[in-house]
């Protein structure tokens, strides 16, 4: 098991399944991204640059896709508690997996366009 596997396995099954789904979405949308742990959470880098991060907390899953992605999807994120580069998806509601995938795809395009 690698560090991300251990991180995900440390949560109750219901939460770990959500984390596994997010991980799979990221891996499918960004197959060239390098998975690691940073700041105590799963992180992904592309071309050596931060792509996205995610983490589970008591009442939510935090998703961090940089301020540019959060600005791009401001309307879709409006109903969630969010900051400049973070959003909190409550654990007691269905996670917006399609939106997460779109945000990762946006970050991949943005990162690939940056020199």
C-alpha positions in Angstrom: 0.0 0.0 0.0 1.2 3.5 -0.8 0.6 6.6 1.3 -2.6 7.5 -0.5 -4.0 3.9 -0.1 -3.2 4.2 3.6 -4.8 7.6 3.9 -8.0 6.4 2.3 -8.1 3.1 4.3 -8.0 5.1 7.5 -11.6 6.3 7.1 -14.9 4.4 7.6 -16.0 2.5 4.5 -18.6 5.0 3.5 -16.1 7.8 3.4 -13.3 5.8 1.9 -15.6 4.7 -1.0 -16.2 8.4 -1.7 -12.4 9.1 -1.6 -11.7 6.2 -3.9 -14.2 7.5 -6.4 -12.6 11.0 -6.3 -9.2 9.4 -6.7 -10.4 7.4 -9.7 -11.9 10.5 -11.3 -8.6 12.3 -11.0 -6.6 9.4 -12.3 -8.9 9.1 -15.4 -9.0 12.8 -16.1 -5.3 13.2 -15.5 -3.5 9.9 -16.3 -0.1 11.6 -16.4 -0.5 13.2 -13.0 1.9 12.1 -10.2 0.1 11.0 -7.1 1.6 11.8 -3.7 0.8 13.1 -0.3 1.2 16.8 0.5 -0.1 18.8 3.4 -1.4 15.5 4.9 -3.7 14.8 1.9 -3.6 13.1 -1.5 -2.1 15.5 -4.0 -1.6 15.3 -7.7 1.0 17.1 -9.8 1.3 17.5 -13.5 4.5 18.7 -15.2 5.8 19.3 -11.7 3.0 21.7 -10.9 0.1 21.3 -8.4 -3.0 20.0 -10.0 -5.6 19.1 -7.3 -5.8 17.9 -3.7 -8.5 16.3 -1.7 -9.1 15.4 2.0 -11.8 14.0 4.2 -12.9 15.8 7.4 -15.5 15.2 10.0 -18.4 16.7 8.0 -17.1 17.2 4.5 -14.6 16.4 1.8 -12.4 19.2 0.9 -11.4 19.6 -2.7 -8.6 22.0 -3.7 -8.2 22.8 -7.4 -6.5 26.2 -7.3 -8.1 29.6 -7.4 -8.4 29.6 -11.2 -10.5 26.4 -11.3 -12.7 27.7 -8.5 -13.2 31.0 -10.3 -14.0 29.1 -13.6 -16.7 27.0 -11.8 -18.0 29.7 -9.4 -21.6 29.3 -10.4 -21.5 25.5 -10.0 -19.8 25.9 -6.6 -22.1 28.6 -5.3 -24.2 26.3 -3.2 -21.2 24.9 -1.3 -19.0 26.5 1.3 -15.9 27.5 -0.5 -12.9 29.8 -0.5 -10.6 31.2 -3.1 -9.1 27.7 -4.0 -11.1 25.3 -1.9 -14.6 23.9 -1.6 -16.3 21.7 1.0 -18.6 19.0 -0.2 -20.8 17.9 2.8 -20.6 14.2 3.6 -24.4 14.0 4.2 -25.2 14.9 0.5 -24.3 13.3 -2.8 -20.9 14.4 -4.0 -20.9 16.2 -7.4 -18.6 13.7 -9.1 -19.2 15.1 -12.6 -18.3 18.6 -11.3 -15.1 17.2 -9.7 -14.2 15.6 -13.0 -14.8 18.8 -14.9 -12.6 20.7 -12.5 -9.8 18.2 -12.9 -10.1 18.4 -16.7 -10.0 22.2 -16.5 -6.8 22.0 -14.4 -5.2 19.5 -16.8 -5.9 21.9 -19.8 -4.7 24.9 -17.8 -1.5 23.1 -16.7 -0.7 21.8 -20.2 -1.2 25.3 -21.7 1.3 26.8 -19.1 4.9 26.8 -20.2 
